[in-house]
Amino acid sequence: MVQPRIGQKVIVDVPSTTANLGPGFDCLGAALELNNRFVMQRIEGNGERFELIIEGTEGSHLRGGPDNLVYRAAQRVWKAAGLEPVGLEARVTLAVPPARGLGSSATAIVAGLVGANALMGDPLRKEKLLELAIDIEGHPDNVVPSLLGGLCITAKAASERWRVVRCEWLNSIKAVIAIPSIRLSTSEARRAMPKSIPLGDAVINLGALTLLLQGLRTGNGDLIADGMHDRLHEPYRWRLIKGGIEVRKAALDSGAWGCSISGAGPSLIALCPEDRGQAVSQAMVKAWEAAGVASRAPVLNLQKEGSNWHPEEDE
């Protein structure tokens, strides 16, 4: 474990994530093959200097400084390792747009943790990074798959430990992620939810989650269709997403097994067989266009590797 030298650089690739997938509110999340890339470099300066360079237009509103989420995560690593914080620069290539329900803030947290740890020679184990990530984010559904990859259920056990279960997702199942030009903050989406929900709704969600996980494991579209429904958060959030109900209908009509809000929204995720991916994508884009909202809808695979880093760019 050493302080990084000035000019030392690592490149961190962090996948986007989709959380909830209908009934898995705040505990189920999946990593997707859509990555943000962070080039992290030690620069001159003390623990108050953080420079942020965004490549692309989506994150033009993001700023550097000591309060930036990437740098706050990096400082947690240095503190845990017993080292003084240092000046840091992050050059970010954004493929995951902010405030769209695709885990953008989780990518920032994970990049800060993984990048700072890598610059010091990886003194902290992945389990510790996971603990820090959940503590910073406040809930595990995005940061866990962002760090570990795959489809993950995370729950706090009776022992007060966070327990992560990697779940199966058949390769033939594709995720169509319809990403609109409109934004929706997680805080706004959470304010739309009630403080309590009926017991019957909680029971229905538990059953739906079981069906969904079995469907994803086996590729059974009927189970996915019956499982991808929610009573805890979606009934209160659809009204925040312009054209969202119509886009969901278009996805189902074009062959998707199920369609739900990705994370807090406004992006939507549709699960479908491989041969329906492009049709579902086109239908969702057209439906949003009819509502006056520009969008794109890539057809994505589950990203199984999680975050990774290397010291220099590949040739």
Secondary structure by P-SEA (a helix, b strand, c coil): cccccccbbbbbbbbbbccccccccccbbbbccbbbbbbbbbccccccbbbbbbccccccccccccccaaaaaaaaaaaaacccccccccccccccccccccaaaaaaaaaaaaaaaaaacccccaaaaaaaaaaaacccccccccccccbbbbbbccccbbbbbbbbbbccbbbbbbcccbbbbaaaaaaaccccccaaaaaaaaaaaaaaaaaaacccaaaaaaacccccccccccccccaaaaaaaaaaaaccccccccccccbbbbbbcccaaaaaaaaaaaaaaaacccccccccccccccccccccccc
